[in-house]
Amino acid sequence: MSLRFPDPGQRAAIAAAAKQAGVSMQEYILSAAYDRATAVEQRFLDGFKASMARSSAAFAAEPSNLDPSAEQRAAEQEAQREIEHQERGHAA
């Protein structure tokens, strides 16, 4: 793998972190990329499980309970804002 860094400071920081971890720069970078990818995957799975739980609860509800309460609507709006905030934070 060819490692090129336009910023010499960035290369030095990564090299120092790799040395401290006792691994090569390549291994350090690949490990960091893998950790980030698995964290993204875990956030997706957690969100999916929460969505499935909400869907399950909605289908199990009595017909008279299908109209969401003000509290439930507020919780859903808050969850949507949280998702959008996380997406903006991870897009940077």
Chimera marker file (.cmm) of the C-alpha trace (Angstrom):
<marker_set name="trace">
<marker id="1" x="0.000" y="0.000" z="0.000" r="1" g="1" b="0" radius="0.5"/>
<marker id="2" x="1.328" y="3.395" z="-0.934" r="1" g="1" b="0" radius="0.5"/>
<marker id="3" x="0.729" y="6.036" z="1.702" r="1" g="1" b="0" radius="0.5"/>
<marker id="4" x="0.824" y="9.641" z="0.569" r="1" g="1" b="0" radius="0.5"/>
<marker id="5" x="-0.063" y="12.517" z="2.799" r="1" g="1" b="0" radius="0.5"/>
<marker id="6" x="-0.276" y="16.082" z="1.499" r="1" g="1" b="0" radius="0.5"/>
<marker id="7" x="0.187" y="17.321" z="5.063" r="1" g="1" b="0" radius="0.5"/>
<marker id="8" x="3.531" y="16.293" z="6.610" r="1" g="1" b="0" radius="0.5"/>
<marker id="9" x="2.084" y="16.978" z="10.068" r="1" g="1" b="0" radius="0.5"/>
<marker id="10" x="-0.695" y="14.484" z="9.451" r="1" g="1" b="0" radius="0.5"/>
<marker id="11" x="1.817" y="11.834" z="8.382" r="1" g="1" b="0" radius="0.5"/>
<marker id="12" x="3.932" y="12.493" z="11.466" r="1" g="1" b="0" radius="0.5"/>
<marker id="13" x="0.901" y="12.245" z="13.760" r="1" g="1" b="0" radius="0.5"/>
<marker id="14" x="-0.190" y="8.940" z="12.217" r="1" g="1" b="0" radius="0.5"/>
<marker id="15" x="3.357" y="7.598" z="12.307" r="1" g="1" b="0" radius="0.5"/>
<marker id="16" x="3.654" y="8.514" z="15.997" r="1" g="1" b="0" radius="0.5"/>
<marker id="17" x="0.297" y="6.903" z="16.826" r="1" g="1" b="0" radius="0.5"/>
<marker id="18" x="1.248" y="3.743" z="14.919" r="1" g="1" b="0" radius="0.5"/>
<marker id="19" x="4.600" y="3.573" z="16.690" r="1" g="1" b="0" radius="0.5"/>
<marker id="20" x="2.922" y="4.012" z="20.077" r="1" g="1" b="0" radius="0.5"/>
<marker id="21" x="0.483" y="1.197" z="19.181" r="1" g="1" b="0" radius="0.5"/>
<marker id="22" x="3.424" y="-0.947" z="18.067" r="1" g="1" b="0" radius="0.5"/>
<marker id="23" x="2.141" y="-1.504" z="14.517" r="1" g="1" b="0" radius="0.5"/>
<marker id="24" x="3.026" y="-0.343" z="11.021" r="1" g="1" b="0" radius="0.5"/>
<marker id="25" x="1.365" y="2.739" z="9.574" r="1" g="1" b="0" radius="0.5"/>
<marker id="26" x="-0.518" y="0.560" z="7.101" r="1" g="1" b="0" radius="0.5"/>
<marker id="27" x="-1.866" y="-1.663" z="9.866" r="1" g="1" b="0" radius="0.5"/>
<marker id="28" x="-2.774" y="1.362" z="11.979" r="1" g="1" b="0" radius="0.5"/>
<marker id="29" x="-4.697" y="3.023" z="9.132" r="1" g="1" b="0" radius="0.5"/>
<marker id="30" x="-6.477" y="-0.192" z="8.118" r="1" g="1" b="0" radius="0.5"/>
<marker id="31" x="-7.415" y="-0.882" z="11.716" r="1" g="1" b="0" radius="0.5"/>
<marker id="32" x="-8.806" y="2.635" z="12.140" r="1" g="1" b="0" radius="0.5"/>
<marker id="33" x="-10.801" y="2.293" z="8.905" r="1" g="1" b="0" radius="0.5"/>
<marker id="34" x="-12.187" y="-1.066" z="10.032" r="1" g="1" b="0" radius="0.5"/>
<marker id="35" x="-13.117" y="0.326" z="13.460" r="1" g="1" b="0" radius="0.5"/>
<marker id="36" x="-14.949" y="3.246" z="11.855" r="1" g="1" b="0" radius="0.5"/>
<marker id="37" x="-16.800" y="0.991" z="9.416" r="1" g="1" b="0" radius="0.5"/>
<marker id="38" x="-17.925" y="-1.376" z="12.150" r="1" g="1" b="0" radius="0.5"/>
<marker id="39" x="-19.058" y="1.575" z="14.293" r="1" g="1" b="0" radius="0.5"/>
<marker id="40" x="-21.178" y="2.837" z="11.385" r="1" g="1" b="0" radius="0.5"/>
<marker id="41" x="-22.579" y="-0.661" z="10.925" r="1" g="1" b="0" radius="0.5"/>
<marker id="42" x="-23.424" y="-0.906" z="14.635" r="1" g="1" b="0" radius="0.5"/>
<marker id="43" x="-25.224" y="2.473" z="14.597" r="1" g="1" b="0" radius="0.5"/>
<marker id="44" x="-27.244" y="1.261" z="11.603" r="1" g="1" b="0" radius="0.5"/>
<marker id="45" x="-28.126" y="-2.017" z="13.329" r="1" g="1" b="0" radius="0.5"/>
<marker id="46" x="-29.092" y="-0.227" z="16.552" r="1" g="1" b="0" radius="0.5"/>
<marker id="47" x="-31.338" y="2.144" z="14.593" r="1" g="1" b="0" radius="0.5"/>
<marker id="48" x="-32.849" y="-0.741" z="12.670" r="1" g="1" b="0" radius="0.5"/>
<marker id="49" x="-33.605" y="-2.657" z="15.881" r="1" g="1" b="0" radius="0.5"/>
<marker id="50" x="-35.233" y="0.426" z="17.407" r="1" g="1" b="0" radius="0.5"/>
<marker id="51" x="-37.282" y="0.905" z="14.242" r="1" g="1" b="0" radius="0.5"/>
<marker id="52" x="-38.381" y="-2.729" z="14.298" r="1" g="1" b="0" radius="0.5"/>
<marker id="53" x="-39.435" y="-2.382" z="17.945" r="1" g="1" b="0" radius="0.5"/>
<marker id="54" x="-41.499" y="0.735" z="17.140" r="1" g="1" b="0" radius="0.5"/>
<marker id="55" x="-43.079" y="-0.973" z="14.120" r="1" g="1" b="0" radius="0.5"/>
<marker id="56" x="-43.881" y="-4.057" z="16.145" r="1" g="1" b="0" radius="0.5"/>
<marker id="57" x="-45.527" y="-1.962" z="18.825" r="1" g="1" b="0" radius="0.5"/>
<marker id="58" x="-47.577" y="-0.094" z="16.203" r="1" g="1" b="0" radius="0.5"/>
<marker id="59" x="-48.865" y="-3.308" z="14.655" r="1" g="1" b="0" radius="0.5"/>
<marker id="60" x="-49.677" y="-4.764" z="18.073" r="1" g="1" b="0" radius="0.5"/>
<marker id="61" x="-51.657" y="-1.685" z="19.117" r="1" g="1" b="0" radius="0.5"/>
<marker id="62" x="-55.414" y="-1.727" z="19.352" r="1" g="1" b="0" radius="0.5"/>
<marker id="63" x="-57.124" y="0.147" z="16.506" r="1" g="1" b="0" radius="0.5"/>
<marker id="64" x="-58.189" y="2.880" z="18.936" r="1" g="1" b="0" radius="0.5"/>
<marker id="65" x="-54.529" y="3.409" z="19.880" r="1" g="1" b="0" radius="0.5"/>
<marker id="66" x="-53.297" y="3.955" z="16.319" r="1" g="1" b="0" radius="0.5"/>
<marker id="67" x="-53.540" y="7.730" z="16.509" r="1" g="1" b="0" radius="0.5"/>
<marker id="68" x="-50.273" y="8.742" z="18.173" r="1" g="1" b="0" radius="0.5"/>
<marker id="69" x="-50.407" y="10.811" z="21.303" r="1" g="1" b="0" radius="0.5"/>
<marker id="70" x="-48.759" y="14.194" z="21.509" r="1" g="1" b="0" radius="0.5"/>
<marker id="71" x="-45.976" y="12.597" z="23.570" r="1" g="1" b="0" radius="0.5"/>
<marker id="72" x="-45.391" y="9.900" z="20.967" r="1" g="1" b="0" radius="0.5"/>
<marker id="73" x="-45.326" y="12.452" z="18.141" r="1" g="1" b="0" radius="0.5"/>
<marker id="74" x="-42.829" y="14.538" z="20.125" r="1" g="1" b="0" radius="0.5"/>
<marker id="75" x="-40.658" y="11.458" z="20.743" r="1" g="1" b="0" radius="0.5"/>
<marker id="76" x="-40.728" y="10.587" z="17.034" r="1" g="1" b="0" radius="0.5"/>
<marker id="77" x="-39.791" y="14.149" z="16.073" r="1" g="1" b="0" radius="0.5"/>
<marker id="78" x="-36.940" y="14.104" z="18.603" r="1" g="1" b="0" radius="0.5"/>
<marker id="79" x="-35.712" y="10.760" z="17.217" r="1" g="1" b="0" radius="0.5"/>
<marker id="80" x="-35.788" y="12.208" z="13.688" r="1" g="1" b="0" radius="0.5"/>
<marker id="81" x="-33.813" y="15.273" z="14.801" r="1" g="1" b="0" radius="0.5"/>
<marker id="82" x="-31.278" y="12.981" z="16.497" r="1" g="1" b="0" radius="0.5"/>
<marker id="83" x="-30.835" y="10.930" z="13.324" r="1" g="1" b="0" radius="0.5"/>
<marker id="84" x="-30.399" y="14.059" z="11.217" r="1" g="1" b="0" radius="0.5"/>
<marker id="85" x="-27.895" y="15.465" z="13.726" r="1" g="1" b="0" radius="0.5"/>
<marker id="86" x="-25.868" y="12.225" z="13.643" r="1" g="1" b="0" radius="0.5"/>
<marker id="87" x="-25.906" y="12.203" z="9.842" r="1" g="1" b="0" radius="0.5"/>
<marker id="88" x="-24.624" y="15.792" z="9.717" r="1" g="1" b="0" radius="0.5"/>
<marker id="89" x="-21.937" y="14.999" z="12.291" r="1" g="1" b="0" radius="0.5"/>
<marker id="90" x="-20.671" y="11.934" z="10.405" r="1" g="1" b="0" radius="0.5"/>
<marker id="91" x="-20.791" y="13.594" z="6.985" r="1" g="1" b="0" radius="0.5"/>
<marker id="92" x="-18.074" y="16.063" z="8.017" r="1" g="1" b="0" radius="0.5"/>
<link id1="1" id2="2" r="1" g="1" b="0" radius="0.2"/>
<link id1="2" id2="3" r="1" g="1" b="0" radius="0.2"/>
<link id1="3" id2="4" r="1" g="1" b="0" radius="0.2"/>
<link id1="4" id2="5" r="1" g="1" b="0" radius="0.2"/>
<link id1="5" id2="6" r="1" g="1" b="0" radius="0.2"/>
<link id1="6" id2="7" r="1" g="1" b="0" radius="0.2"/>
<link id1="7" id2="8" r="1" g="1" b="0" radius="0.2"/>
<link id1="8" id2="9" r="1" g="1" b="0" radius="0.2"/>
<link id1="9" id2="10" r="1" g="1" b="0" radius="0.2"/>
<link id1="10" id2="11" r="1" g="1" b="0" radius="0.2"/>
<link id1="11" id2="12" r="1" g="1" b="0" radius="0.2"/>
<link id1="12" id2="13" r="1" g="1" b="0" radius="0.2"/>
<link id1="13" id2="14" r="1" g="1" b="0" radius="0.2"/>
<link id1="14" id2="15" r="1" g="1" b="0" radius="0.2"/>
<link id1="15" id2="16" r="1" g="1" b="0" radius="0.2"/>
<link id1="16" id2="17" r="1" g="1" b="0" radius="0.2"/>
<link id1="17" id2="18" r="1" g="1" b="0" radius="0.2"/>
<link id1="18" id2="19" r="1" g="1" b="0" radius="0.2"/>
<link id1="19" id2="20" r="1" g="1" b="0" radius="0.2"/>
<link id1="20" id2="21" r="1" g="1" b="0" radius="0.2"/>
<link id1="21" id2="22" r="1" g="1" b="0" radius="0.2"/>
<link id1="22" id2="23" r="1" g="1" b="0" radius="0.2"/>
<link id1="23" id2="24" r="1" g="1" b="0" radius="0.2"/>
<link id1="24" id2="25" r="1" g="1" b="0" radius="0.2"/>
<link id1="25" id2="26" r="1" g="1" b="0" radius="0.2"/>
<link id1="26" id2="27" r="1" g="1" b="0" radius="0.2"/>
<link id1="27" id2="28" r="1" g="1" b="0" radius="0.2"/>
<link id1="28" id2="29" r="1" g="1" b="0" radius="0.2"/>
<link id1="29" id2="30" r="1" g="1" b="0" radius="0.2"/>
<link id1="30" id2="31" r="1" g="1" b="0" radius="0.2"/>
<link id1="31" id2="32" r="1" g="1" b="0" radius="0.2"/>
<link id1="32" id2="33" r="1" g="1" b="0" radius="0.2"/>
<link id1="33" id2="34" r="1" g="1" b="0" radius="0.2"/>
<link id1="34" id2="35" r="1" g="1" b="0" radius="0.2"/>
<link id1="35" id2="36" r="1" g="1" b="0" radius="0.2"/>
<link id1="36" id2="37" r="1" g="1" b="0" radius="0.2"/>
<link id1="37" id2="38" r="1" g="1" b="0" radius="0.2"/>
<link id1="38" id2="39" r="1" g="1" b="0" radius="0.2"/>
<link id1="39" id2="40" r="1" g="1" b="0" radius="0.2"/>
<link id1="40" id2="41" r="1" g="1" b="0" radius="0.2"/>
<link id1="41" id2="42" r="1" g="1" b="0" radius="0.2"/>
<link id1="42" id2="43" r="1" g="1" b="0" radius="0.2"/>
<link id1="43" id2="44" r="1" g="1" b="0" radius="0.2"/>
<link id1="44" id2="45" r="1" g="1" b="0" radius="0.2"/>
<link id1="45" id2="46" r="1" g="1" b="0" radius="0.2"/>
<link id1="46" id2="47" r="1" g="1" b="0" radius="0.2"/>
<link id1="47" id2="48" r="1" g="1" b="0" radius="0.2"/>
<link id1="48" id2="49" r="1" g="1" b="0" radius="0.2"/>
<link id1="49" id2="50" r="1" g="1" b="0" radius="0.2"/>
<link id1="50" id2="51" r="1" g="1" b="0" radius="0.2"/>
<link id1="51" id2="52" r="1" g="1" b="0" radius="0.2"/>
<link id1="52" id2="53" r="1" g="1" b="0" radius="0.2"/>
<link id1="53" id2="54" r="1" g="1" b="0" radius="0.2"/>
<link id1="54" id2="55" r="1" g="1" b="0" radius="0.2"/>
<link id1="55" id2="56" r="1" g="1" b="0" radius="0.2"/>
<link id1="56" id2="57" r="1" g="1" b="0" radius="0.2"/>
<link id1="57" id2="58" r="1" g="1" b="0" radius="0.2"/>
<link id1="58" id2="59" r="1" g="1" b="0" radius="0.2"/>
<link id1="59" id2="60" r="1" g="1" b="0" radius="0.2"/>
<link id1="60" id2="61" r="1" g="1" b="0" radius="0.2"/>
<link id1="61" id2="62" r="1" g="1" b="0" radius="0.2"/>
<link id1="62" id2="63" r="1" g="1" b="0" radius="0.2"/>
<link id1="63" id2="64" r="1" g="1" b="0" radius="0.2"/>
<link id1="64" id2="65" r="1" g="1" b="0" radius="0.2"/>
<link id1="65" id2="66" r="1" g="1" b="0" radius="0.2"/>
<link id1="66" id2="67" r="1" g="1" b="0" radius="0.2"/>
<link id1="67" id2="68" r="1" g="1" b="0" radius="0.2"/>
<link id1="68" id2="69" r="1" g="1" b="0" radius="0.2"/>
<link id1="69" id2="70" r="1" g="1" b="0" radius="0.2"/>
<link id1="70" id2="71" r="1" g="1" b="0" radius="0.2"/>
<link id1="71" id2="72" r="1" g="1" b="0" radius="0.2"/>
<link id1="72" id2="73" r="1" g="1" b="0" radius="0.2"/>
<link id1="73" id2="74" r="1" g="1" b="0" radius="0.2"/>
<link id1="74" id2="75" r="1" g="1" b="0" radius="0.2"/>
<link id1="75" id2="76" r="1" g="1" b="0" radius="0.2"/>
<link id1="76" id2="77" r="1" g="1" b="0" radius="0.2"/>
<link id1="77" id2="78" r="1" g="1" b="0" radius="0.2"/>
<link id1="78" id2="79" r="1" g="1" b="0" radius="0.2"/>
<link id1="79" id2="80" r="1" g="1" b="0" radius="0.2"/>
<link id1="80" id2="81" r="1" g="1" b="0" radius="0.2"/>
<link id1="81" id2="82" r="1" g="1" b="0" radius="0.2"/>
<link id1="82" id2="83" r="1" g="1" b="0" radius="0.2"/>
<link id1="83" id2="84" r="1" g="1" b="0" radius="0.2"/>
<link id1="84" id2="85" r="1" g="1" b="0" radius="0.2"/>
<link id1="85" id2="86" r="1" g="1" b="0" radius="0.2"/>
<link id1="86" id2="87" r="1" g="1" b="0" radius="0.2"/>
<link id1="87" id2="88" r="1" g="1" b="0" radius="0.2"/>
<link id1="88" id2="89" r="1" g="1" b="0" radius="0.2"/>
<link id1="89" id2="90" r="1" g="1" b="0" radius="0.2"/>
<link id1="90" id2="91" r="1" g="1" b="0" radius="0.2"/>
<link id1="91" id2="92" r="1" g="1" b="0" radius="0.2"/>
</marker_set>
